């Protein structure tokens, strides 16, 4: 561990030129268990628990280092967790730790399932117990028993947790004793309840899933017995409405919302009894507000947003120079994400990450200004082995200005380009470590990510510039960014591929329709290929009374009847014969966001047109990859497909 003073001219050594060319990482190096997986600061600020994993000839082994926060350079006390992968650690109180462990179980005749359990133990490893230990049926049948809802800082012997209750067949909110492991049901949700938010240990917000990507937010103010509907929430787009956590005022929560006459999403208070929203607490000038940082007692520390890097507006303005010192120490290539603070607000934990740093865990001491580096997520992925990222301002053909990110291979040598439009489409890419971008860059390829008009995070007006412009303006923005990157960095225009997932999968194939000579290869994962069929499917599967999810898409894509001609023109399946490049299509058979029939029909159309197409229908997977191994399998398949075509 290294302790250095922040803000005193000591800079990070990242990015210095190596003496000889580095050995480029192979794909499996991006998917190993994190060497440092997590950390946590005790409420009194005296100790830091740092969670580690390592590979041995017997498998993954994990342990916790207990660091003396007052003397962080002293050797830590280590607590072995044995042969299992541990993912998270948290202090239940100043003595007792909670550790999340995962392991795979294969039942005869069934697929392998990942099991999540939480172990409580003293900080010297004594008195271990498994939470839910008194509920044998839950331990036997419920895969995930690791969702903590409230750490209950005023009740150090208990936490609130959410899990499926197998005897009643309903999700339940439990009060769990961290000493004995015993769990007691406090209340039940409805069959689709996914989680709760609480205030002083009382559930006041509930999320009920409608689909794999959407929830209904329900509320219950103090003194109310019944839950009432608040808003729909989508997790596959940047949300226009979200709730983060409680304030210190009864029945008042912090959230983010955009009112009807506003362009940007703002952080504001929401009063649960009336559902009235207060005035904006934060409205960034150029982007939507993204969230809040709360301390262990749910007190507001800061509101946050993302330009390129993560930015903070601190409730305590005097802390801003301390954060600036952290940013100076880690340098402009990184973004600092603050995670925890002790009760006295004397010590802070954070993670510094960037395109060439998957994550460096650190502690900051406010009095001494010292930064103690506690470990790296992937210490073997050093900066010289990874590709630097460039932030580009793209000028479009109609004069608009966009943000794009270009990752170069470690050598920096000009070469092939992989264009990687993001999903959503009302999501966005930002500055940071991206496993797929780095995995592709490790092949010697450049990787371009574009926040085209229609992306989320930049306000409603920016998003609306992509509405009803699928296959047109949104594609033009990707094309303009590609042309600028090729010209500015002298890349090989004869070796350009396009790859994307979800909306990005649509954009990849639509790009090949519009510019058949521009791409040597196309990779599309869980994409939409027939807009008319997709909209009709959405309408038929939307179980909400006002058809919220269908109307969301109808406004953004078009009406399947009134706009049918426009939508056919913007559907890759209907124009498969125009595609010239070889295509790889991947789709999880259990996808509930985009039905697998979209890919089956696209492959059928490409085959009928005599085009070269490779199809992988992924068993037991949904819209996204459900595990590290599943994501690696998709990237492996994409790289194997692209290599001969970009050689």
C-alpha positions as a printed NumPy array, in Angstrom:
array([[  0.   ,   0.   ,   0.   ],
       [  1.178,   3.459,  -0.855],
       [  0.343,   6.696,   0.958],
       [  1.095,   9.985,  -0.8  ],
       [  0.028,  13.57 ,  -0.271],
       [ -2.622,  14.863,  -2.637],
       [ -2.347,  18.323,  -4.15 ],
       [  1.351,  18.78 ,  -3.332],
       [  2.702,  18.257,  -6.806],
       [  2.824,  14.473,  -6.611],
       [  1.364,  13.189,  -9.879],
       [  0.448,   9.746, -11.066],
       [  3.063,   7.843, -13.051],
       [  0.434,   6.298, -15.322],
       [  1.   ,   6.748, -19.012],
       [  4.83 ,   6.868, -18.964],
       [  6.334,   5.234, -22.059],
       [  7.563,   1.673, -21.438],
       [ 11.139,   0.719, -22.142],
       [  9.981,  -1.965, -24.609],
       [  6.691,  -2.754, -26.341],
       [  4.223,  -4.202, -23.847],
       [  2.702,  -7.652, -24.15 ],
       [ -0.857,  -7.06 , -25.27 ],
       [ -3.589,  -8.645, -23.144],
       [ -5.512, -11.661, -24.355],
       [ -9.271, -11.602, -23.958],
       [ -9.465, -13.864, -20.938],
       [ -7.385, -11.355, -18.947],
       [-10.337,  -8.958, -19.006],
       [-12.651, -11.529, -17.391],
       [-10.744, -12.911, -14.417],
       [-12.065, -12.419, -10.903],
       [-11.086,  -8.939,  -9.651],
       [ -7.81 ,  -8.991,  -7.723],
       [ -9.266,  -6.274,  -5.485],
       [-13.028,  -6.642,  -5.607],
       [-14.326,  -4.168,  -3.045],
       [-13.604,  -2.229,   0.133],
       [-15.471,  -0.664,   3.023],
       [-14.74 ,   1.878,   5.754],
       [-15.883,   1.159,   9.302],
       [-18.437,   3.701,  10.6  ],
       [-15.915,   5.047,  13.127],
       [-13.337,   5.493,  10.356],
       [-10.66 ,   3.441,  12.1  ],
       [-10.395,   0.464,   9.745],
       [-10.756,  -0.361,   6.077],
       [-11.753,  -3.847,   4.932],
       [-10.221,  -4.587,   1.508],
       [-11.527,  -7.653,  -0.324],
       [ -9.174,  -9.654,  -2.566],
       [ -9.321, -12.684,  -4.866],
       [ -6.542, -14.728,  -6.409],
       [ -6.293, -17.74 ,  -8.681],
       [ -4.537, -20.853,  -7.408],
       [ -4.218, -24.398,  -8.72 ],
       [ -7.251, -25.19 ,  -6.561],
       [ -9.405, -22.388,  -7.942],
       [-10.256, -18.884,  -6.737],
       [ -9.378, -18.042,  -3.137],
       [-10.438, -14.875,  -1.348],
       [ -9.45 , -12.943,   1.744],
       [ -9.952,  -9.611,   3.497],
       [ -7.17 ,  -7.267,   4.537],
       [ -8.066,  -5.189,   7.595],
       [ -6.159,  -1.917,   7.224],
       [ -5.547,   0.409,  10.165],
       [ -6.832,   3.689,   8.728],
       [ -4.74 ,   5.727,  11.15 ],
       [ -1.551,   3.856,  10.162],
       [ -2.32 ,   2.591,   6.648],
       [  1.286,   1.706,   5.781],
       [  1.437,  -0.866,   8.567],
       [  0.96 ,  -4.476,   7.377],
       [ -2.758,  -5.306,   7.367],
       [ -4.318,  -8.188,   9.266],
       [ -5.591, -10.79 ,   6.799],
       [ -8.752, -12.86 ,   7.21 ],
       [ -9.016, -15.884,   4.9  ],
       [-12.374, -16.629,   3.279],
       [-11.292, -19.891,   1.687],
       [-11.819, -21.298,  -1.784],
       [-14.605, -19.156,  -3.173],
       [-14.931, -15.907,  -5.049],
       [-16.012, -12.947,  -2.941],
       [-17.586,  -9.943,  -4.647],
       [-18.518,  -7.339,  -2.004],
       [-17.732,  -6.41 ,   1.579],
       [-19.458,  -4.023,   3.97 ],
       [-19.253,  -3.195,   7.671],
       [-22.482,  -4.048,   9.48 ],
       [-21.102,  -2.163,  12.497],
       [-17.65 ,  -1.302,  13.843],
       [-16.899,  -4.962,  14.624],
       [-18.92 ,  -7.13 ,  12.277],
       [-18.408,  -7.559,   8.507],
       [-20.717,  -8.74 ,   5.742],
       [-19.105, -10.553,   2.806],
       [-20.843, -11.54 ,  -0.424],
       [-19.658, -14.827,  -1.969],
       [-20.681, -16.468,  -5.239],
       [-20.367, -20.026,  -6.426],
       [-21.798, -22.177,  -9.194],
       [-24.013, -25.173,  -8.585],
       [-24.954, -27.659, -11.289],
       [-28.052, -29.736, -10.637],
       [-28.326, -33.036, -12.449],
       [-30.194, -32.502, -15.681],
       [-30.232, -28.711, -15.286],
       [-27.976, -25.82 , -16.199],
       [-25.359, -24.331, -13.899],
       [-26.728, -21.625, -11.592],
       [-24.807, -18.89 ,  -9.793],
       [-25.573, -18.755,  -6.073],
       [-25.156, -15.565,  -3.99 ],
       [-24.83 , -15.739,  -0.205],
       [-23.81 , -13.254,   2.495],
       [-21.544, -14.323,   5.348],
       [-21.334, -12.268,   8.535],
       [-18.152, -12.525,  10.606],
       [-16.077, -10.592,  13.113],
       [-13.211,  -8.534,  11.756],
       [-10.769, -11.207,  12.958],
       [-12.68 , -13.955,  11.139],
       [-14.373, -15.316,  14.265],
       [-18.059, -16.216,  14.62 ],
       [-18.964, -16.653,  10.943],
       [-22.6  , -17.207,  10.069],
       [-24.61 , -17.341,   6.856],
       [-27.446, -14.842,   6.67 ],
       [-30.877, -16.501,   6.368],
       [-29.381, -19.436,   8.287],
       [-32.702, -20.084,  10.04 ],
       [-34.556, -20.368,   6.729],
       [-33.474, -23.666,   5.256],
       [-35.964, -23.545,   2.402],
       [-34.575, -20.193,   1.263],
       [-30.998, -21.451,   1.436],
       [-31.937, -24.508,  -0.595],
       [-34.056, -22.923,  -3.323],
       [-33.312, -19.186,  -3.631],
       [-30.296, -18.33 ,  -5.759],
       [-29.796, -14.72 ,  -4.692],
       [-29.835, -14.024,  -0.957],
       [-27.582, -11.   ,  -1.224],
       [-29.768,  -7.92 ,  -1.649],
       [-29.319,  -5.508,   1.265],
       [-31.996,  -2.797,   1.309],
       [-30.988,  -0.808,   4.415],
       [-27.866,  -1.13 ,   6.603],
       [-29.844,   0.29 ,   9.574],
       [-27.064,   2.485,  11.013],
       [-29.118,   3.099,  14.178],
       [-29.532,  -0.662,  14.721],
       [-26.025,  -2.118,  14.336],
       [-27.155,  -5.711,  14.914],
       [-29.55 ,  -5.877,  11.963],
       [-29.91 ,  -5.129,   8.267],
       [-32.937,  -5.132,   5.996],
       [-32.75 ,  -7.478,   3.001],
       [-35.002,  -8.39 ,   0.101],
       [-35.446, -11.917,  -1.237],
       [-38.062, -14.294,  -2.594],
       [-39.94 , -16.12 ,   0.163],
       [-40.439, -19.631,  -1.239],
       [-43.272, -20.802,   1.031],
       [-45.549, -17.851,   0.257],
       [-44.2  , -17.511,  -3.269],
       [-43.724, -13.747,  -2.946],
       [-40.85 , -11.283,  -2.63 ],
       [-40.342, -10.31 ,   1.006],
       [-38.572,  -7.646,   3.031],
       [-36.65 ,  -9.257,   5.886],
       [-34.993,  -8.012,   9.04 ],
       [-31.801, -10.039,   9.426],
       [-29.668, -10.43 ,  12.558],
       [-25.993, -10.048,  11.596],
       [-24.877, -12.022,  14.659],
       [-27.106, -15.099,  14.395],
       [-28.004, -14.888,  10.702],
       [-31.713, -15.265,  11.526],
       [-34.124, -13.57 ,   9.106],
       [-37.677, -12.455,   9.951],
       [-40.231, -11.291,   7.37 ],
       [-41.403,  -7.709,   7.88 ],
       [-43.7  ,  -7.478,   4.882],
       [-44.412,  -8.984,   1.482],
       [-44.393,  -7.362,  -1.905],
       [-46.447,  -8.342,  -4.937],
       [-45.262, -11.109,  -7.294],
       [-43.224,  -8.684,  -9.435],
       [-41.624,  -6.64 ,  -6.647],
       [-37.876,  -6.355,  -7.214],
       [-36.728,  -4.096,  -4.354],
       [-37.639,  -1.396,  -1.827],
       [-36.252,   1.919,  -0.568],
       [-36.64 ,   2.717,   3.121],
       [-36.507,   5.643,   5.521],
       [-35.425,   4.891,   9.09 ],
       [-36.048,   1.202,   8.434],
       [-39.579,   1.64 ,   7.051],
       [-40.318,   0.727,   3.423],
       [-41.698,   3.751,   1.581],
       [-40.726,   3.117,  -2.058],
       [-41.289,  -0.153,  -3.907],
       [-40.236,  -1.157,  -7.424],
       [-42.529,  -3.637,  -9.183],
       [-41.214,  -5.09 , -12.431],
       [-43.39 ,  -4.845, -15.523],
       [-40.829,  -6.258, -17.92 ],
       [-37.152,  -7.207, -17.776],
       [-36.329,  -3.542, -18.453],
       [-39.124,  -1.648, -16.711],
       [-40.681,  -1.104, -13.296],
       [-43.55 ,   0.72 , -11.662],
       [-42.417,   2.948,  -8.817],
       [-44.878,   2.715,  -5.928],
       [-44.901,   4.903,  -2.792],
       [-46.338,   4.79 ,   0.715],
       [-45.956,   7.927,   2.849],
       [-45.626,   7.755,   6.658],
       [-48.962,   6.748,   8.164],
       [-50.349,   5.381,   4.897],
       [-51.328,   1.717,   4.648],
       [-51.723,   1.374,   0.886],
       [-49.183,   1.704,  -1.905],
       [-49.879,   4.174,  -4.715],
       [-48.471,   4.442,  -8.218],
       [-45.835,   7.159,  -8.782],
       [-44.167,   6.651, -12.148],
       [-42.891,   4.145, -14.658],
       [-39.138,   3.563, -14.654],
       [-37.024,   2.163, -17.5  ],
       [-33.585,   0.682, -16.86 ],
       [-32.71 ,   0.355, -20.557],
       [-32.737,   4.134, -21.177],
       [-31.48 ,   7.138, -19.237],
       [-34.542,   7.684, -17.032],
       [-36.623,  10.863, -16.949],
       [-37.706,  10.002, -13.396],
       [-35.886,   8.115, -10.645],
       [-35.728,   7.969,  -6.852],
       [-32.404,   7.583,  -5.038],
       [-32.976,   7.587,  -1.287],
       [-34.454,   9.366,   1.727],
       [-33.773,  12.812,   3.094],
       [-33.805,  13.596,   6.835],
       [-37.384,  14.874,   6.511],
       [-40.1  ,  12.232,   7.072],
       [-41.697,  11.095,   3.84 ],
       [-39.4  ,  13.14 ,   1.618],
       [-37.008,  11.419,  -0.799],
       [-34.323,  12.542,  -3.205],
       [-34.874,  11.811,  -6.856],
       [-34.278,  13.101, -10.35 ],
       [-36.993,  14.299, -12.691],
       [-37.677,  16.429, -15.709],
       [-40.913,  18.418, -15.61 ],
       [-42.988,  18.973, -18.734],
       [-41.462,  22.36 , -19.562],
       [-37.844,  21.42 , -18.796],
       [-35.039,  20.15 , -21.004],
       [-32.632,  18.716, -18.425],
       [-33.216,  16.161, -15.676],
       [-32.661,  17.804, -12.272],
       [-32.086,  16.432,  -8.779],
       [-34.986,  17.443,  -6.551],
       [-36.954,  16.41 ,  -3.476],
       [-40.161,  14.39 ,  -3.821],
       [-42.814,  14.499,  -1.098],
       [-44.505,  11.101,  -0.934],
       [-47.85 ,  12.094,   0.567],
       [-48.71 ,  14.547,  -2.224],
       [-46.162,  13.329,  -4.815],
       [-45.185,  16.972,  -5.29 ],
       [-41.676,  17.638,  -6.564],
       [-39.608,  20.459,  -5.157],
       [-37.488,  22.926,  -7.141],
       [-34.257,  21.688,  -8.724],
       [-31.352,  21.138,  -6.333],
       [-28.996,  20.652,  -9.268],
       [-29.425,  21.216, -12.987],
       [-26.134,  20.86 , -14.895],
       [-25.775,  23.256, -17.811],
       [-24.988,  20.746, -20.568],
       [-26.153,  17.318, -19.392],
       [-28.774,  15.619, -17.245],
       [-28.196,  15.108, -13.536],
       [-27.241,  11.486, -12.91 ],
       [-27.559,  10.826,  -9.185],
       [-26.617,  11.598,  -5.61 ],
       [-23.958,  10.43 ,  -3.185],
       [-25.312,   9.631,   0.28 ],
       [-23.313,   8.761,   3.375],
       [-23.946,   5.703,   5.54 ],
       [-26.765,   7.502,   7.335],
       [-28.381,   8.564,   4.061],
       [-27.301,  12.189,   4.431],
       [-26.725,  14.025,   1.168],
       [-23.035,  14.403,   0.41 ],
       [-23.244,  15.509,  -3.216],
       [-25.275,  15.556,  -6.396],
       [-23.57 ,  14.124,  -9.479],
       [-23.526,  14.307, -13.262],
       [-21.242,  13.239, -16.091],
       [-19.734,  15.419, -18.775],
       [-16.819,  13.257, -19.869],
       [-15.775,  12.409, -16.315],
       [-17.967,  12.195, -13.232],
       [-18.569,  15.577, -11.566],
       [-19.848,  16.522,  -8.099],
       [-21.659,  19.405,  -6.469],
       [-20.862,  18.919,  -2.777],
       [-23.356,  19.769,  -0.061],
       [-20.372,  20.917,   1.992],
       [-18.677,  23.394,  -0.319],
       [-15.474,  23.276,   1.745],
       [-14.888,  19.717,   0.533],
       [-14.579,  20.736,  -3.131],
       [-10.829,  21.602,  -2.875],
       [-10.168,  18.172,  -1.384],
       [-11.862,  16.507,  -4.339],
       [ -9.895,  18.718,  -6.724],
       [ -6.703,  17.512,  -5.022],
       [ -7.733,  13.893,  -5.613],
       [ -8.376,  14.606,  -9.297],
       [ -4.998,  16.315,  -9.59 ],
       [ -3.249,  13.369,  -7.941],
       [ -4.78 ,  10.761, -10.254],
       [ -4.494,  12.897, -13.367],
       [ -6.747,  13.884, -16.264],
       [ -6.976,  10.354, -17.678],
       [ -9.051,   9.179, -14.721],
       [-12.444,   9.797, -13.166],
       [-12.816,   9.749,  -9.374],
       [-15.854,   7.954,  -7.948],
       [-16.388,   8.576,  -4.224],
       [-17.961,   5.594,  -2.437],
       [-17.923,   5.888,   1.365],
       [-17.215,   8.277,   4.222],
       [-16.993,   7.656,   7.949],
       [-19.428,   9.147,  10.457],
       [-16.978,  11.947,  11.343],
       [-16.408,  12.759,   7.649],
       [-12.696,  12.536,   8.211],
       [-11.836,   9.664,   5.845],
       [-13.182,   8.843,   2.415],
       [-13.026,   5.848,   0.102],
       [-13.062,   6.145,  -3.67 ],
       [-12.184,   4.44 ,  -6.931],
       [-10.106,   6.095,  -9.628],
       [-10.71 ,   4.633, -13.064],
       [-10.191,   5.538, -16.678],
       [ -9.695,   4.068, -20.122],
       [ -6.351,   2.555, -19.062],
       [ -7.196,   1.901, -15.41 ],
       [-10.   ,  -0.599, -14.668],
       [-10.13 ,   0.638, -11.09 ],
       [ -7.763,   1.724,  -8.325],
       [ -9.192,   1.676,  -4.781],
       [ -7.968,   4.407,  -2.446],
       [ -8.531,   6.116,   0.904],
       [ -8.304,   9.882,   1.42 ],
       [ -7.549,  11.367,   4.834],
       [ -9.042,  14.834,   5.08 ],
       [ -6.725,  16.077,   7.839],
       [ -3.413,  14.921,   6.378],
       [ -4.491,  15.131,   2.708],
       [ -2.921,  11.688,   2.275],
       [ -4.099,   9.252,  -0.384],
       [ -3.518,   5.571,   0.355],
       [ -3.75 ,   3.241,  -2.64 ],
       [ -5.422,   0.024,  -1.504],
       [ -5.441,  -2.183,  -4.592],
       [ -6.393,  -2.525,  -8.257],
       [ -9.314,  -4.317,  -9.836],
       [ -6.986,  -5.849, -12.432],
       [ -3.401,  -5.098, -11.47 ],
       [ -2.134,  -7.129, -14.443],
       [ -3.82 ,  -4.736, -16.897],
       [ -1.255,  -1.959, -16.61 ],
       [ -1.639,   1.299, -18.522],
       [  1.025,   0.555, -21.175],
       [ -0.85 ,  -2.652, -22.106],
       [ -4.116,  -0.822, -22.75 ],
       [ -5.313,   1.647, -25.347],
       [ -5.502,   5.376, -24.676],
       [ -8.831,   7.099, -25.327],
       [ -9.343,  10.322, -27.252],
       [-12.322,  12.591, -26.639],
       [-13.533,  13.962, -29.984],
       [-15.782,  16.862, -30.843],
       [-17.524,  15.734, -34.019],
       [-18.931,  18.234, -36.512],
       [-21.861,  16.761, -38.417],
       [-22.909,  17.465, -41.99 ],
       [-25.671,  19.806, -40.777],
       [-23.454,  21.717, -38.342],
       [-24.281,  19.982, -35.076],
       [-21.608,  19.218, -32.474],
       [-21.362,  15.749, -30.893],
       [-19.14 ,  13.957, -28.402],
       [-17.382,  10.739, -29.413],
       [-14.674,   8.581, -27.852],
       [-11.93 ,   6.881, -29.83 ],
       [ -9.835,   4.141, -28.217],
       [ -6.539,   3.394, -29.897],
       [ -4.504,   0.186, -29.692],
       [ -1.628,   0.295, -27.204],
       [  0.874,   0.879, -30.02 ],
       [ -1.05 ,   3.882, -31.325],
       [ -0.316,   2.705, -34.87 ],
       [ -2.982,   3.532, -37.484],
       [ -4.958,   0.502, -38.595],
       [ -8.473,  -0.95 , -38.826],
       [-11.428,   0.703, -37.111],
       [-14.382,  -0.88 , -35.307],
       [-17.367,   1.468, -34.967],
       [-19.362,   0.587, -31.835],
       [-22.674,   2.487, -31.491],
       [-24.217,   2.175, -28.03 ],
       [-27.56 ,   0.664, -27.108],
       [-30.684,   2.353, -25.859],
       [-30.713,   4.524, -27.892],
       [-31.38 ,   6.957, -25.025],
       [-28.212,   5.927, -23.238],
       [-24.731,   7.364, -23.701],
       [-21.087,   6.433, -23.731],
       [-18.636,   8.313, -21.532],
       [-14.985,   8.496, -20.605],
       [-13.807,   5.364, -18.823],
       [-12.718,   1.771, -18.944],
       [-14.73 ,  -0.29 , -21.439],
       [-14.011,  -4.014, -21.595],
       [-15.183,  -4.41 , -25.178],
       [-13.332,  -1.329, -26.417],
       [-10.115,  -2.516, -24.782],
       [-10.616,  -6.112, -25.903],
       [-10.992,  -4.954, -29.5  ],
       [ -8.071,  -2.516, -29.178],
       [ -5.92 ,  -5.419, -27.975],
       [ -6.319,  -6.877, -31.481],
       [ -4.642,  -3.793, -32.947],
       [ -7.932,  -2.098, -33.882],
       [ -9.203,   1.386, -33.119],
       [-12.681,   1.619, -31.551],
       [-15.132,   4.499, -32.03 ],
       [-18.094,   5.209, -29.711],
       [-20.435,   8.047, -30.706],
       [-23.087,   9.902, -28.714],
       [-25.274,  10.501, -31.758],
       [-28.38 ,  12.671, -31.636],
       [-31.066,  10.579, -29.976],
       [-28.693,   9.518, -27.191],
       [-29.652,  10.056, -23.574],
       [-27.965,  12.152, -20.918],
       [-27.814,  15.428, -22.867],
       [-31.347,  16.674, -22.246],
       [-34.706,  16.106, -23.906],
       [-34.079,  18.307, -26.934],
       [-30.939,  16.37 , -27.873],
       [-32.802,  13.063, -27.511],
       [-35.76 ,  14.331, -29.539],
       [-33.462,  15.114, -32.467],
       [-33.306,  11.349, -32.984],
       [-37.038,  10.7  , -32.616],
       [-38.576,   9.294, -35.798],
       [-35.119,   9.55 , -37.393],
       [-34.065,   5.913, -37.036],
       [-32.114,   4.837, -40.071],
       [-31.553,   8.465, -41.006],
       [-30.122,  11.282, -38.814],
       [-28.912,   8.907, -36.093],
       [-27.018,   6.907, -38.722],
       [-25.671,  10.056, -40.355],
       [-24.108,  11.103, -37.055],
       [-22.316,   7.754, -36.778],
       [-21.144,   8.07 , -40.386],
       [-19.846,  11.612, -39.838],
       [-17.961,  10.602, -36.695],
       [-16.439,   7.647, -38.545],
       [-15.268,   9.837, -41.41 ],
       [-13.717,  12.344, -39.003],
       [-11.897,   9.64 , -37.007],
       [-10.508,   8.015, -40.151],
       [ -9.312,  11.356, -41.515],
       [ -7.97 ,  12.826, -38.281],
       [ -6.031,   9.724, -37.196],
       [ -5.158,   8.409, -40.674],
       [ -6.891,   5.086, -40.132],
       [ -7.368,   2.42 , -42.79 ],
       [-10.678,   3.288, -44.456],
       [-10.65 ,  -0.035, -46.315],
       [-10.824,  -1.956, -43.016],
       [-13.789,  -0.626, -41.058],
       [-16.241,  -2.856, -39.189],
       [-19.364,  -1.951, -37.236],
       [-20.481,  -3.724, -34.065],
       [-23.285,  -3.069, -31.601],
       [-25.818,  -4.542, -29.207],
       [-29.535,  -3.793, -28.777],
       [-30.104,  -0.438, -30.516],
       [-26.411,  -0.618, -31.42 ],
       [-27.149,  -3.934, -33.137],
       [-29.833,  -2.203, -35.192],
       [-27.443,   0.653, -36.031],
       [-24.764,  -1.814, -37.127],
       [-26.955,  -3.503, -39.715],
       [-28.654,  -0.278, -40.777],
       [-25.202,   1.173, -41.31 ],
       [-24.406,  -1.72 , -43.632],
       [-27.647,  -1.047, -45.526],
       [-26.893,   2.659, -45.975],
       [-23.176,   2.307, -46.716],
       [-22.652,  -1.212, -48.107],
       [-19.159,  -0.374, -49.39 ],
       [-18.016,   1.206, -46.126],
       [-17.861,  -1.88 , -43.899],
       [-15.808,  -5.039, -44.165],
       [-17.828,  -6.787, -41.439],
       [-20.925,  -6.35 , -39.28 ],
       [-21.596,  -7.76 , -35.78 ],
       [-25.081,  -7.355, -34.347],
       [-26.114,  -8.564, -30.878],
       [-29.796,  -8.704, -29.831],
       [-30.727,  -6.044, -32.347],
       [-34.029,  -4.792, -33.733],
       [-34.269,  -5.413, -37.483],
       [-37.935,  -4.918, -38.397],
       [-39.392,  -1.786, -36.824],
       [-42.99 ,  -2.523, -37.818],
       [-42.92 ,  -6.016, -36.325],
       [-41.115,  -4.769, -33.208],
       [-43.656,  -2.032, -32.509],
       [-46.553,  -4.419, -32.938],
       [-44.844,  -6.877, -30.596],
       [-44.374,  -4.117, -28.027],
       [-48.042,  -3.181, -28.258],
       [-49.163,  -6.774, -27.826],
       [-46.875,  -7.445, -24.853],
       [-47.424,  -4.163, -22.975],
       [-49.524,  -5.013, -19.912],
       [-49.695,  -1.459, -18.561],
       [-53.094,   0.219, -18.762],
       [-51.888,   3.288, -20.68 ],
       [-49.583,   1.166, -22.871],
       [-46.647,   3.116, -21.444],
       [-43.862,   1.057, -23.005],
       [-45.487,   0.903, -26.432],
       [-46.204,   4.643, -26.411],
       [-42.618,   5.332, -25.384],
       [-41.417,   3.615, -28.56 ],
       [-44.214,   4.872, -30.818],
       [-43.18 ,   8.464, -30.062],
       [-39.531,   7.733, -30.741],
       [-39.709,   5.374, -33.722],
       [-43.089,   5.928, -35.369],
       [-46.579,   4.481, -35.651],
       [-46.645,   0.952, -37.133],
       [-49.737,   1.761, -39.201],
       [-49.566,   5.482, -39.996],
       [-45.792,   5.448, -40.575],
       [-45.458,   1.957, -42.019],
       [-43.732,   3.049, -45.24 ],
       [-41.144,   5.084, -43.324],
       [-40.512,   2.253, -40.898],
       [-40.081,  -0.335, -43.654],
       [-37.472,   1.902, -45.252],
       [-35.637,   2.046, -41.898],
       [-35.778,  -1.728, -41.265],
       [-32.659,  -3.768, -42.122],
       [-34.693,  -6.974, -42.559],
       [-36.699,  -5.395, -45.37 ],
       [-33.465,  -4.287, -47.1  ],
       [-31.253,  -7.323, -46.511],
       [-30.324,  -7.598, -50.193],
       [-28.538,  -4.235, -50.001],
       [-26.016,  -5.494, -47.432],
       [-22.693,  -6.66 , -48.871],
       [-20.457,  -7.247, -45.846],
       [-20.376, -10.574, -43.954],
       [-22.637, -10.458, -40.898],
       [-22.49 , -12.106, -37.475],
       [-25.766, -12.098, -35.545],
       [-25.97 , -13.138, -31.868],
       [-29.118, -13.288, -29.748],
       [-30.035, -14.776, -26.362],
       [-32.976, -17.128, -26.683],
       [-34.514, -15.844, -23.412],
       [-34.485, -12.173, -24.451],
       [-37.582, -10.356, -23.123],
       [-36.518,  -6.923, -24.4  ],
       [-36.051,  -7.71 , -28.086],
       [-37.59 , -11.061, -29.065],
       [-35.23 , -13.57 , -30.629],
       [-37.601, -13.749, -33.603],
       [-36.12 , -10.428, -34.748],
       [-32.739, -12.083, -35.318],
       [-34.211, -15.26 , -36.76 ],
       [-36.099, -13.243, -39.358],
       [-33.012, -11.13 , -40.156],
       [-30.857, -14.211, -40.679],
       [-33.545, -15.747, -42.871],
       [-33.698, -12.591, -44.992],
       [-29.903, -12.425, -45.367],
       [-29.748, -16.091, -46.322],
       [-32.54 , -15.671, -48.874],
       [-30.618, -12.74 , -50.383],
       [-27.504, -14.899, -50.719],
       [-25.518, -12.924, -48.154],
       [-22.866, -14.389, -45.885],
       [-24.255, -14.632, -42.366],
       [-23.163, -16.445, -39.198],
       [-25.786, -16.888, -36.479],
       [-25.345, -17.816, -32.82 ],
       [-28.538, -18.261, -30.849],
       [-27.293, -18.232, -27.271],
       [-28.991, -20.727, -24.941],
       [-30.037, -19.736, -21.408],
       [-29.214, -16.047, -22.004],
       [-31.385, -12.942, -22.28 ],
       [-30.891,  -9.475, -23.754],
       [-27.529,  -8.909, -22.101],
       [-24.847, -11.251, -20.862],
       [-25.745, -12.701, -17.479],
       [-22.195, -13.322, -16.254],
       [-18.528, -12.627, -16.926],
       [-18.201, -15.9  , -18.803],
       [-21.251, -15.149, -20.938],
       [-19.92 , -11.721, -21.883],
       [-16.521, -13.155, -22.688],
       [-18.121, -15.785, -24.938],
       [-19.821, -13.02 , -26.946],
       [-16.617, -11.001, -27.267],
       [-14.631, -14.127, -28.192],
       [-17.108, -14.897, -30.947],
       [-17.051, -11.315, -32.256],
       [-13.244, -11.134, -32.351],
       [-12.933, -14.537, -34.057],
       [-15.382, -13.364, -36.714],
       [-13.692,  -9.99 , -37.275],
       [-10.036, -11.087, -37.304],
       [ -9.819, -12.559, -40.813],
       [-11.975,  -9.778, -42.251],
       [ -9.844,  -6.958, -40.792],
       [ -6.48 ,  -8.651, -41.433]])
